[in-house]
Amino acid sequence: MAFKEISIDTLKINPFHKISKEWMLITAGDEKKSNTMTASWGGVGIMWGKNVATAYIRPQRYTKEFVDNSEYFTLSFLPEEKREALNVCGRVSGRDVEDKWAEAGLHPYYVDGTTAVEEADLVFVCRKLYAQDMLPECFTDEECDTRWYPQKDYHTMYMAEIVKVLEKQ
């Protein structure tokens, strides 16, 4: 099956459900080397007059190296029958296995110099605009810090322009 580029204005998704319940894969890299990871935190909106997505990655995640070293990354949303692949991508590090793609039963899909997931129903191709490490002193609700960061492994927040939306045909 092929992807078709669609206008972001035609999207009819609930981003709260899509991200937190269905999850997404954050993927970066190129045809030589790429990595993907499961995420259930993120968002979409408008910033600086652009359609943006935010993604959050902890420092120990292998995918972070790829996102940090790339101008683009993708957010891929998979159908429910791929839940086990999402589970694998959340618990298996690409550092520890020879082929994480094969381990998860997924395939890379190369687009615009970056990598997405071929099995996805929906893909956002994102161009990084801003990255910032979350800092403990910036929490205004201390419970968020103590509950979600007992290891003090604070996420880096990436804000990126959604430059292309691809839908499975």
C-alpha positions in Angstrom: 0.0 0.0 0.0 1.2 3.5 -0.8 0.9 6.8 1.1 -0.8 9.8 -0.3 0.0 13.3 0.9 -3.0 15.1 2.3 -3.7 18.6 3.6 -3.4 18.9 7.4 -6.7 20.8 7.2 -8.5 17.6 6.3 -7.4 15.7 9.4 -10.2 14.3 11.4 -8.4 12.8 14.4 -8.6 13.4 18.2 -5.0 14.0 19.0 -5.5 13.3 22.7 -6.8 9.8 22.0 -4.4 9.2 19.1 -1.3 10.0 21.1 -2.1 8.8 24.6 -4.2 5.7 23.8 -3.1 4.6 20.4 0.5 5.8 20.7 2.9 6.8 18.0 6.4 6.0 16.8 9.0 8.7 16.8 11.5 7.8 14.1 14.6 9.5 12.7 17.6 8.6 10.6 18.1 7.9 7.0 18.5 4.9 4.6 21.9 4.0 6.1 20.7 3.9 9.8 17.5 4.8 11.6 15.7 4.1 14.8 12.2 4.3 16.1 10.6 4.4 19.6 7.1 4.3 21.0 5.7 7.5 22.6 2.4 8.2 24.3 3.3 11.8 25.3 3.2 14.6 22.8 0.9 17.2 21.2 -0.1 19.2 18.2 -1.0 22.8 17.8 0.0 26.2 16.4 3.3 28.0 17.3 5.0 30.8 15.5 2.3 30.7 12.8 3.1 27.1 12.0 1.4 23.7 12.4 3.6 22.0 15.0 4.0 18.7 16.9 5.8 18.3 20.1 7.6 15.1 21.0 9.4 14.3 24.3 12.3 11.9 24.5 14.3 10.8 27.6 18.1 11.1 27.4 18.7 7.3 27.6 16.6 6.6 24.5 18.6 5.6 21.4 16.2 7.4 19.1 17.2 10.7 20.8 20.6 10.5 19.1 19.0 10.2 15.7 16.5 13.1 16.4 19.3 15.3 17.7 21.5 14.7 14.6 18.7 15.2 12.1 16.7 18.2 10.8 13.6 16.0 10.3 11.9 13.2 12.2 8.5 11.5 11.8 5.6 10.6 13.9 3.9 7.5 12.7 0.5 6.3 13.9 -0.2 2.5 13.5 -3.5 0.6 13.4 -4.5 -1.3 16.5 -3.4 -4.7 15.0 0.2 -3.4 15.3 -0.1 -3.0 19.1 2.6 -5.6 19.8 5.0 -3.8 17.4 4.4 -0.7 19.4 5.1 -2.6 22.6 8.4 -4.0 21.2 9.5 -0.5 20.1 8.8 0.8 23.6 10.8 -1.9 25.4 13.6 -2.9 23.0 16.5 -0.5 22.4 18.0 -0.4 18.9 21.4 -0.3 20.7 20.7 -3.8 22.0 19.5 -5.7 19.0 20.9 -6.1 15.5 17.6 -5.2 13.7 14.9 -3.5 15.8 12.8 -3.2 12.7 12.7 -6.9 12.2 12.3 -7.5 15.9 9.1 -5.4 15.8 7.9 -6.8 12.5 8.0 -3.3 10.9 9.7 -1.8 7.9 11.3 1.6 7.4 9.7 4.0 4.9 12.0 6.6 3.6 10.6 10.1 2.9 12.2 13.5 2.5 15.6 12.4 3.8 14.2 10.8 7.0 12.4 7.6 8.0 8.9 6.7 8.9 7.1 3.4 9.4 5.6 1.6 6.4 2.9 0.0 8.4 1.5 3.3 9.6 -2.0 4.6 8.7 -0.9 8.2 9.2 2.5 9.9 9.2 3.6 13.5 10.2 6.9 14.5 8.6 8.3 17.0 11.0 11.1 19.6 10.8 12.7 20.5 14.1 12.2 24.2 15.1 13.2 24.1 18.8 14.6 21.7 21.4 14.9 22.1 25.1 15.8 19.9 28.0 13.2 19.9 30.7 14.6 21.3 34.0 13.5 20.5 37.5 13.4 24.1 38.6 10.9 24.9 35.9 8.1 22.7 37.3 5.3 24.7 38.8 3.6 21.5 40.0 6.2 19.6 42.0 4.1 16.4 41.8 4.8 16.2 38.1 8.5 16.2 38.9 8.4 13.7 41.7 5.9 11.3 40.1 7.3 11.2 36.5 11.0 11.7 37.1 12.1 9.7 40.1 15.4 8.9 38.2 15.8 12.6 37.2 16.0 11.5 33.6 14.2 14.6 32.2 12.8 14.6 28.7 14.0 16.8 25.9 11.1 18.6 24.3 11.2 18.9 20.5 8.9 21.3 18.8 8.7 20.7 15.1 6.8 22.0 12.1 4.5 19.4 10.5 5.7 19.9 6.9 3.9 16.9 5.4 1.0 14.6 6.3 0.8 11.2 4.7 -2.2 8.9 4.8 -2.2 5.2 3.9 -4.2 4.5 0.8 
